[in-house]
Amino acid sequence: MILTVTPNPSLDRTYEVPALERGEVLRAAGERMDPGGKGVNVSRAVAAAGHRTVAVVPLGGAPGALVAELLAGQGIEVAPVPVAGHTRSNIAIAEPDGTLTKINAPGPRLTPAESEAILTAVGAYSPAADWIACCGSLPRGLAPEWYAELVTRAHGAGARIALDTSGPSLLAALAARPDVVKPNAEELAEAVGRPLATVGDAVKAAEELRARGAGTVLASLGADGQLLVSAAGTWYGSAAVDAVRSDVGAGDASLAGFLAAGGQGPDALSAALAHGAAAVRLPGSEMPSPADLDASRVAVTADVPLDRVLGEPVGRIGPIDRIEPIGRDDTSEQGSPR
């Protein structure tokens, strides 16, 4: 069983339009509504793969009730934590060329009692979990050290932790020694405080995170593939993608595939790449099923191309302060699965 924790879930509405024109009345060619948030997406991907998952989510108001209903409809066990504020609602506008415009609400401010209630709910399910995936940025009211406290408590219950967050929350959690951290390239650069120009730079940055407490680093490098850096070795992988329909939740599907495949070694990296590549070919934040996976498109090697220049600029090294995109509660991960 994979337990997920999403401190700032959302109700996500995605509209497909021929073109986004400011100030005009647009008619959507398609629409969908999904439960959102990084951990929620991981649970959705795990359930789509046929595995048991439990989603711990603070929920409030009518949007929160609808998130719980949608999750249950996808075969996900929901462990709701009632909060006074309303769960946020987000909007994504998708264009045919793959461009995605996202508008995210900030979400409710959690009280100390609500914060403790989430930790208590995680503790109740920890003994039965093979993995706990803690995902996304923290909502208002939770200090950056909140994830570190969660990791410490979960380890006390004997659970393994995968953490997908960024900025101060990631740095604070490293001292608690999470078993896996999953930054994208920009988050990795921010964590070490310098730009990354090559795959070799990314490997060195991942090794620094391991030296600071992370057991394993699963790093998404956008169109340049993924890295897995652990005590057992370092591997590099990529997956061919002909066309991207939507990258919303692709990184979350990748983490789900990694954990469902055991969460360690090249086979788990291959599963991560296959799940991420399948997700970008689907509409909105739809998660891939086993029928969508194509292992023949995936290549993983221990011969890491250290000199390969990263094709996307990776230079943000200061604090990130912006509205979070739909399906990813911290930073955008365009093309992350490839």
Beta strands, then each sheet from edge to edge (+ up, - down):
strand 1: 2-5
strand 2: 10-16
strand 3: 30-36
strand 4: 53-59
strand 5: 77-82
strand 6: 88-94
strand 7: 100-103
strand 8: 131-135
strand 9: 161-164
strand 10: 180-181
strand 11: 216-220
strand 12: 226-230
strand 13: 233-239
strand 14: 298-301
sheet 1: 5+ 4+ 1+ 8+ 9+ 10+ 11+ 12- 13+ 14-
sheet 2: 3+ 2- 6- 7+
end
